[in-house]
């Protein structure tokens, strides 16, 4: 039986990232039938909650949405489907990695308000590249013509900047959104993400689309950083108990009973989705050096 460690030579080829080894995208596998967004941010910042509610908001606006979770944890679509889905790598393993034997219903599932959900998953630790898994996922979707009836694709991406699984969605996305909190560690991670996206933008169409402030009462630190590097705040979601409870209840925010602040947050997601759909000028941010970032936001 093949294993995920038996990867194609392209995975070991040095490509566009200076000093990095990444999976090269087959031009035939590009997503050219939908608007594609990739959601990034520090690990644990709430990317999956943000992505799922954003997918729900797009669906509320009448868009046909596909969310692709790109983390071995495979819980990106948990609140949309009310369950932990089998991953693409899981189902490939059941057919000895003969992808032609899979059916769409083996790896794609319908969630809240018609949002289609896929969990790419990832190889076991130390055995392969997450970028390969993302590539195989998009290839499967293309082979089964599952992208042709899709208006919006949202990649919910793991937080590790150095991983090929981080970089692979940037080869498909038009805009990358960064989720951050109003604290130094989150903004430090955001700065690294800005640098990574800038590197990919030299060879692919992806550009920065804006910053989503999450779990934050204020945005003063984020605003200070954005002004310095050339980013803009796209949306702001405070640290509300109803958001925490929605995860525990396996629900999107659009399914929760009325609670303080809920209506405003729902409207903010709808506004953000509408803004992202309309598009806009890309942001040409210039990341800061680590020392300069410490001087800007560091501790007294």
Beta strands, then each sheet from edge to edge (+ up, - down):
strand 1: 35-41
strand 2: 65-70
strand 3: 109-110
strand 4: 116-119
strand 5: 152-157
strand 6: 175-180
strand 7: 207-214
strand 8: 233-237
sheet 1: 3+ 4- 2- 5- 1- 6- 7- 8-
end
